[in-house]
């Protein structure tokens, strides 16, 4: 029959578009991230170098690897990328023909009512008949004047934008882990400071008690030593509770719920800032995933404007149909081929308003991009100045710790030979404890500020090689 060559031409046309679209597919750069579904127990994932005491040391690379494997936010971001990629296929499906089949069986009467031009009337009959029908309809859009290509281009841009959004999620997750890790490390080191200070206060209490028993000190010295010891015990309890709170925050940042007992490994970045403010801004502008995301959204919105403008153009379609029907077997076949041109004339100014809306949305995305660009510049410069302040605080705190240790040795020596007072010893011990705490806090502030700067610059993950960068600032 003559319809089959036409159907063959349409199928070859569809195969051509299928090969074209598969050859231009964009690979998913996040496919190498092994992200779990989040439903499995991740308690056994926190492992590291075993300590002699039987616990485990959680290193920062291990913590980041666990987060990249277990964090639910990354699973949701990856699913969003997959969804956006499917949108490309949905748009490309308009290039293919649609083939629909139908079959029907009816039981009906054959009475004929009077019609204009037929003045006679056929008598009605109660007899009913079987009627069988089957059909295939093939529809192919030949020309849409840019509507299909603009939708495909729009969805490709949205796919790239979703990938950049997922990349932004990766940088946020990494920063969250680093921030929580350095907070736990700070708490651990503060507890070490508390233990050293407690040992000093216990020694002071023993010395004061012995001097009181020998009659060379009064009861105030003993009471003062006991008060200092009690206050330090309270400080230790507070620091220990804060450690547990920050530990829960680290587990949440890694995407795990239960865990085996562990300690975080000491890690203090080098006190070096190799970038000038101009370099920091330039790197951030070129690497920030959210800026790239808005760039792709701008491209997608341009294609949306183009699509709405194409709605004013006609549509050319070819429809082929093949049917079998009769009231008894064998059924009688029929086929038809038609080409239709649909020209939009008036639809209540719908197309005009759609074009106006898409143009306004394009302006909105451009303003959002400019606002984000200014915010990025402000953020990285603020991070850089904060990092420099934290660096200076570390150097000052290290000097104060050395001076406080020397002062404590001097006052303890004076106290033992009887030329010093317990008040002086207590004050120098407090100064040493504060200097040590300030040093721990300054080191944590520097590490967190460095992590913040890397996140705001968009360089805390190497997306080109799908790996964590080594060192501080690459």
C-alpha positions in Angstrom: 0.0 0.0 0.0 1.2 3.6 -0.6 1.0 4.6 3.0 3.9 2.4 4.1 6.7 4.3 2.1 5.5 7.5 3.9 5.7 5.8 7.3 9.2 4.5 6.4 10.3 8.1 5.6 9.0 9.4 9.0 10.8 6.6 10.9 14.1 7.3 9.1 13.6 11.0 10.0 13.1 10.1 13.7 16.2 7.9 13.7 18.3 10.8 12.4 17.1 13.1 15.2 17.8 10.3 17.8 21.4 9.9 16.6 21.8 13.7 16.6 20.5 14.2 20.1 22.5 11.3 21.6 25.7 12.6 20.2 25.3 16.0 21.8 24.4 14.7 25.3 26.3 16.5 28.1 28.0 14.1 30.6 27.0 14.4 34.3 30.1 15.7 36.1 28.7 14.6 39.5 28.3 11.0 38.4 31.6 10.1 40.2 30.3 11.2 43.6 29.2 8.0 45.4 26.3 9.4 47.3 24.2 7.0 49.3 20.5 7.1 49.7 20.7 8.1 53.3 18.7 5.2 54.6 21.5 2.9 55.6 23.3 3.0 58.9 26.5 5.1 58.5 27.9 4.5 62.0 30.6 2.2 60.7 31.8 4.7 58.2 33.7 6.9 60.7 37.0 5.1 60.8 40.6 6.3 60.8 43.9 5.6 62.4 43.4 3.5 65.5 44.7 5.0 68.8 46.4 2.8 71.5 43.4 3.5 73.7 41.1 1.7 71.3 39.3 4.7 69.9 39.6 6.1 66.4 41.1 9.3 65.0 38.9 11.0 62.4 41.0 13.0 60.0 39.6 15.9 58.0 40.0 14.1 54.6 38.1 11.1 56.1 35.3 13.4 57.4 35.0 15.1 53.9 34.9 11.7 52.2 32.2 10.5 54.5 30.2 13.6 53.7 30.6 13.2 50.0 29.4 9.6 50.3 26.6 10.0 52.9 25.3 13.6 52.9 21.6 13.6 51.9 21.8 17.1 50.4 24.2 15.7 47.8 21.8 12.9 46.9 19.0 15.4 46.4 21.3 17.6 44.3 22.3 14.7 42.1 18.6 13.7 41.6 17.9 17.3 40.6 20.6 17.1 37.9 19.1 13.8 36.7 15.7 15.4 36.5 17.0 18.4 34.5 18.8 16.0 32.1 15.5 14.2 31.5 14.0 17.6 30.6 16.4 17.7 27.5 14.9 14.4 26.4 11.4 15.7 26.9 12.1 18.7 24.7 13.8 16.5 22.0 10.8 14.2 21.8 9.0 16.9 19.8 11.4 16.0 16.9 10.0 12.5 16.8 6.8 11.3 15.3 3.9 10.2 17.5 2.3 6.9 16.7 -1.0 6.1 18.3 -3.2 3.0 17.9 -6.8 2.3 18.9 -9.3 -0.4 18.7 -13.0 -0.5 19.5 -16.0 -2.8 19.5 -19.5 -1.3 19.5 -23.0 -2.7 19.4 -25.2 -0.2 17.8 -28.4 0.3 15.8 -28.5 1.6 12.2 -31.4 3.9 12.2 -31.2 7.0 10.0 -32.9 10.3 11.0 -34.2 12.8 8.5 -31.5 15.1 7.2 -31.8 18.3 5.0 -32.0 17.3 1.4 -33.6 13.9 2.2 -37.3 14.5 2.4 -38.2 10.9 2.9 -38.1 9.0 6.2 -36.6 5.5 6.7 -38.6 3.4 9.1 -36.9 2.7 12.4 -35.7 -0.8 13.2 -34.9 -2.4 16.6 -32.1 -4.5 15.0 -28.6 -3.8 16.3 -25.3 -4.7 14.8 -21.7 -5.4 15.8 -19.1 -2.9 14.6 -15.3 -3.5 14.8 -12.7 -0.8 14.3 -8.8 -0.6 14.6 -6.6 2.3 13.5 -3.0 3.6 13.6 -2.3 7.3 13.4 1.2 8.7 12.7 1.8 12.4 13.3 5.0 14.3 12.5 5.7 18.0 13.0 7.7 19.2 10.0 8.3 22.9 10.8 7.7 24.7 14.0 9.8 27.8 13.2 12.2 27.6 16.1 9.9 26.4 18.9 11.4 23.0 19.2 15.0 24.1 19.0 14.5 26.9 21.5 13.0 24.4 24.0 15.8 22.0 23.6 18.4 24.8 24.0 16.5 26.1 27.1 16.5 22.7 28.8 20.2 22.2 28.0 20.9 25.4 29.7 18.7 24.5 32.7 20.6 21.2 32.9 23.9 23.0 33.1 22.4 25.4 35.6 21.2 22.4 37.8 24.7 21.0 37.7 26.1 24.3 38.9 23.5 24.3 41.6 24.6 20.8 42.7 28.2 22.0 42.6 27.2 24.8 45.0 25.7 22.2 47.3 29.0 20.3 47.3 31.0 23.5 48.3 28.5 24.2 51.0 28.6 20.7 52.4 32.4 20.7 52.4 32.5 24.0 54.2 29.9 22.8 56.7 32.1 19.7 57.5 35.3 21.8 57.8 33.6 24.3 60.1 32.1 21.6 62.3 35.5 19.7 62.3 37.5 22.7 63.5 34.9 23.5 66.1 35.2 19.9 67.6 39.0 20.2 67.3 38.8 23.5 69.3 36.7 21.8 72.0 39.2 19.0 72.3 42.1 21.3 72.7 40.2 23.5 75.2 39.6 20.3 77.2 43.3 19.6 77.1 43.9 23.2 78.4 41.3 22.6 81.1 43.2 19.4 82.2 46.5 21.3 82.4 44.9 24.1 84.4 43.2 21.7 86.7 46.5 20.0 87.4 48.0 23.4 88.2 45.1 24.3 90.5 45.3 20.9 92.3 49.0 21.5 92.8 48.3 25.0 94.2 45.8 23.6 96.6 48.2 20.9 97.9 50.9 23.6 98.3 48.6 25.9 100.1 47.3 23.1 102.4 50.9 22.1 103.2 51.9 25.7 104.0 48.8 26.2 106.1 49.7 23.0 108.1 53.2 24.4 108.6 51.8 27.7 109.8 53.3 29.8 107.0 50.0 30.5 105.2 46.6 31.4 106.4 43.2 29.8 105.7 42.4 32.3 102.9 45.1 30.8 100.7 43.5 27.3 101.1 40.0 28.7 100.5 41.2 30.7 97.4 42.8 27.6 96.0 39.6 25.5 96.5 37.5 28.2 94.9 39.8 28.3 91.9 39.7 24.5 91.6 35.9 24.5 91.8 35.5 27.2 89.1 37.9 25.3 86.8 35.9 22.1 87.3 32.7 23.9 86.2 34.6 25.3 83.2 35.6 21.8 82.3 32.0 20.6 82.5 30.8 23.4 80.3 33.6 22.8 77.7 32.8 19.1 77.7 29.1 19.7 77.0 30.0 22.1 74.2 32.2 19.4 72.8 29.3 17.0 72.6 27.1 19.6 71.0 29.7 20.4 68.3 30.3 16.7 67.8 26.6 16.2 67.0 26.9 19.1 64.5 29.9 17.4 62.9 28.0 14.2 62.5 25.1 16.0 61.0 27.4 17.8 58.6 28.8 14.5 57.5 25.4 13.0 57.0 25.7 10.3 59.7 23.5 9.7 62.7 25.1 7.0 64.9 28.8 6.7 65.3 31.6 4.8 67.0 33.6 6.8 69.6 36.3 8.9 67.9 38.6 11.9 68.3 39.4 14.3 65.5 43.0 14.5 64.4 44.8 17.8 65.0 45.1 19.9 61.9 46.2 23.5 61.8 46.6 25.1 58.3 49.7 27.0 57.6 49.7 30.7 58.4 50.0 31.9 54.8 47.7 33.9 52.5 49.2 33.8 49.0 46.6 35.9 47.3 46.0 39.7 47.0 42.5 41.1 47.2 42.4 41.5 43.4 43.4 37.8 42.9 40.8 36.7 45.4 38.0 38.6 43.6 39.1 37.3 40.1 39.2 33.7 41.3 35.8 33.9 42.9 34.2 35.5 39.8 35.5 32.7 37.6 34.9 29.8 40.0 31.7 30.4 42.0 29.2 27.8 40.9 26.2 30.0 41.8 27.4 32.7 39.4 27.8 30.1 36.7 24.3 28.8 37.5 22.8 32.2 36.9 24.7 32.5 33.7 23.1 29.3 32.5 19.7 30.5 33.7 20.2 33.7 31.7 20.8 31.6 28.6 17.7 29.5 29.3 15.6 32.5 29.8 16.8 33.9 26.4 15.6 30.7 24.8 12.2 31.1 26.6 11.9 34.5 25.0 12.7 33.0 21.6 10.2 30.2 22.1 7.4 32.7 23.0 8.2 34.8 20.0 8.0 31.7 17.8 4.4 31.2 19.0 3.3 33.8 16.4 4.6 31.5 13.6 2.6 28.7 11.9 3.0 25.0 12.5 3.3 22.5 9.7 2.4 18.8 10.4 1.9 15.7 8.4 -0.6 13.1 9.6 -0.9 9.5 8.2 -3.7 7.2 9.2 -4.4 3.5 8.5 -7.7 1.9 9.7 -9.6 -1.3 9.6 -13.4 -1.3 10.2 -16.5 -3.2 9.4 -19.5 -4.8 11.0 -18.2 -8.3 10.2 -14.9 -10.0 9.3 -12.8 -9.5 7.2 -12.5 -5.8 8.1 -12.1 -3.2 5.3 -9.0 -1.1 5.3 -8.6 2.6 4.6 -5.6 5.0 4.7 -5.0 8.7 4.4 -2.2 11.2 4.4 -2.6 14.9 5.1 -0.5 17.9 5.6 -1.9 20.7 7.8 -0.7 24.2 8.4 -1.9 25.8 11.6 -1.7 29.6 11.7 -2.4 31.5 14.9 -4.6 34.5 14.4 -5.9 35.6 17.7 -5.9 34.0 21.2 -6.7 36.9 23.5 -3.2 38.4 23.3 -1.9 35.3 25.1 1.3 35.2 23.0 2.0 38.9 23.5 1.7 38.6 27.2 3.9 35.5 27.3 6.7 37.3 25.4 6.4 40.3 27.7 6.6 38.0 30.8 9.6 36.1 29.5 11.5 39.3 28.8 10.8 40.6 32.3 12.0 37.3 33.8 15.2 37.7 31.7 15.8 41.1 33.2 15.1 39.7 36.7 17.7 37.0 36.2 20.3 39.5 35.0 19.7 41.7 38.0 20.0 38.7 40.3 23.3 37.8 38.8 24.6 41.3 39.2 23.5 41.4 42.9 25.2 38.0 43.5 28.4 39.2 41.8 28.5 42.2 44.1 27.8 40.0 47.1 30.6 37.6 46.1 33.1 40.4 45.9 32.0 41.7 49.3 32.2 38.2 50.9 35.6 37.2 49.7 37.2 40.6 50.6 35.6 40.4 54.1 36.8 36.8 54.4 40.4 37.8 53.4 40.5 40.6 56.0 39.0 38.3 58.7 41.6 35.7 57.8 44.4 38.3 58.2 43.1 39.3 61.6 42.9 35.7 62.7 46.5 35.1 61.5 47.7 38.0 63.6 45.7 36.8 66.6 47.5 33.5 66.5 50.9 35.1 66.5 49.9 37.3 69.4 48.4 34.4 71.3 51.5 32.3 70.9 53.6 35.2 72.3 51.2 35.6 75.2 51.3 31.9 76.0 55.1 32.0 76.2 55.1 35.1 78.4 52.4 33.6 80.7 54.4 30.4 81.2 57.4 32.4 82.1 55.4 34.5 84.5 53.9 31.4 86.1 57.4 29.9 86.7 58.6 33.1 88.3 55.6 33.6 90.6 55.6 29.9 91.7 59.3 30.2 92.5 58.7 33.3 94.5 55.7 31.6 96.3 57.8 28.6 97.2 60.6 30.7 98.7 58.1 32.8 100.6 58.5 36.1 98.7 55.3 35.7 96.6 51.7 35.5 97.4 48.9 33.0 96.5 47.0 35.8 94.8 49.9 36.4 92.4 50.1 32.6 91.6 46.4 32.5 91.0 46.5 35.5 88.7 49.3 34.1 86.6 47.6 30.7 86.4 44.5 32.5 85.1 46.5 34.4 82.7 48.1 31.2 81.3 44.8 29.5 81.1 43.3 32.4 79.2 46.3 32.7 76.9 46.1 29.0 76.0 42.3 29.3 75.4 42.8 32.4 73.3 45.4 30.5 71.2 43.1 27.6 70.7 40.2 29.9 69.7 42.5 31.9 67.4 43.7 28.7 65.6 40.0 27.6 65.2 39.0 31.0 63.9 41.9 31.0 61.3 41.0 27.5 60.1 37.3 28.3 59.8 38.0 31.6 58.1 40.3 29.8 55.6 37.5 27.3 54.9 35.0 30.2 54.5 37.3 31.9 52.0 37.8 28.8 50.0 34.1 28.2 49.9 33.3 31.8 48.9 36.0 31.6 46.2 34.5 28.3 44.9 37.8 26.4 45.2 37.2 24.0 48.1 36.5 21.2 45.6 38.3 20.4 42.4 35.4 19.7 40.0 37.8 19.2 37.0 39.3 16.1 38.6 36.4 15.3 41.0 38.7 15.4 44.0 39.3 17.4 47.2 42.1 19.9 46.7 45.3 19.4 48.7 46.9 21.9 51.0 45.3 25.2 52.1 44.8 27.6 49.2 45.6 26.0 45.8 
